[in-house]
Amino acid sequence: MPKKIHPGWIAATVTFFTLMATAGFRSAPSVLIVPLEEAFGWSRSQVAFAVSINVLLFGLVAPFAAALMERFTVRKVVMSALMVVAISSSSTIFMTQPWHLWALWGIGVGTGAGSMALVFAATIANRWFVAKKGIVVGALTAATATGQLIFLPLLSHFAVTYGWKSVSLTVGGASALVVPFIYFFLKEKPESLGITPYGAPDDWQPTAPHDMSAGKLAIDTAVQSSKSRDFWILFGTFFVCGLSTNGLIGTHFIPAAHDHGMPTTVAASLLALIGVFDVIGTIFSGYLTDRIDPRKLLFFYYGLRGLSLFLLPSILYSTLHPSTLVFVIFYGLDWVATVPPTIVLCRHVLGPQRATVVYGWVFVGHQIGASVAAIGAAVLRVKLGDYAISFYISATMCLVAALAVLQIAKTKTSAELRG
């Protein structure tokens, strides 16, 4: 008789496809920068300001979303977030002023997206898995990259062929279509089915529910975490992670390549290709996190990322060049490989019970960094005429982060950290 599939794998699969389907509204801003400049005559910094608000709120709402998921169920929070994204994105077709873009794409889509994202992945992994948690987190993190792979070339084609409004409507429609998928197929937690998480020991007991409201839980976790040196190291290094990925490359790679004469569709395809290798790199990182000291993994991830950014300004050309392709492959493998080891280390700040909410606050650092890079790189581009100094600043910060992560939980052994 074939062995029955554990429902945890079904929950993980549903989450994977949900995150993949909603990746369109995370990748769309980089496609819209140039078309909106041309359509409205807005400056790059005005358009990038909406992206900056978006990625900042994407992080700021994460710890509250994690607490709300504990309080009001994952399904309700995710479905509500998807509808906010659908309405906000679709409404942008009526905008006429920059502040409309800031409100709809910045605040609306940013809040909706932040209520899911990596916090959603971490919640599912922590609820449904005891064993294989690292590789599950890696796979769910890679879902966004998979969506980026699917959506970026498509959205870029729509923007060039049908205009920027087609991008907004596509994102809005895709978000709305995911809502019934969540309603019918995502189960809340193992206890609701009368089973234990995958790989749980015989004496496993569910975590007692919090007696705080969602808001109080999020704030109390922030206060308690702020007393931990390890928390601030994780917060700071994830700030650098967001600055060097979503904020800089995710937002400005296409405009930077366009500055060098590369067609937008080619640049979008390269950014999508980063997503291909991101899937491979992140899943493999999850596999390694189950076996290797997460501090050592982060040291290599940040260090190698910094070295690659130092090279980027010299390898952007008007046509596809082998050196650019090598960068895309390497950067893709390293893109969010930092997530699985960071989530594991968050468990040791306040313990497993609050690990997801702690990660939510660490993720705030990630998105603050992304927000700073999104607007900062645009301002430097306007002032200096290119993105070179932005790449060099980000590269230097990555090298600093590589050294900082080695100071995390120095009193704990590798086995204790992974356990």
Secondary structure, 3 states (H helix, E strand, C coil): CCCCCCHHHHHHHHHHHHHHHCCHHHHHHHHHHHHHHHHHCCCHHHHHHHHHHHHHHHHHCHHHHHHHHHHHCHHHHHHHHHHHHHHHHHHHHHCCCHHHHHHHHHHHHHHHHHCCHHHHHHHHHHHHECCCHHHHHHHHHHHHHHHHHHHHHHHHHHHHHHCHHHHHHHHHHHHHHHHHHHHHHCCCCHHHHCCCCECCCCCCCCCCCCCCCHHHHHHHHHHHHCCCHHHHHHHHHHHHHHHHHHHHHHHHHHHHHHHCCCCHHHHHHHHHHHHHHHHHHHHHHHHHHCCCCHHHHHHHHHHHHHHHHHHHHHCCCCCCCHHHHHHHHHHHHHCCCCHHHHHHHHHHHHCHHHHHHHHHHHHHHHHHHHHHHHHHHHHHHHHHCCCHHHHHHHHHHHHHHHHHHHHCCCCCCHHHHHC
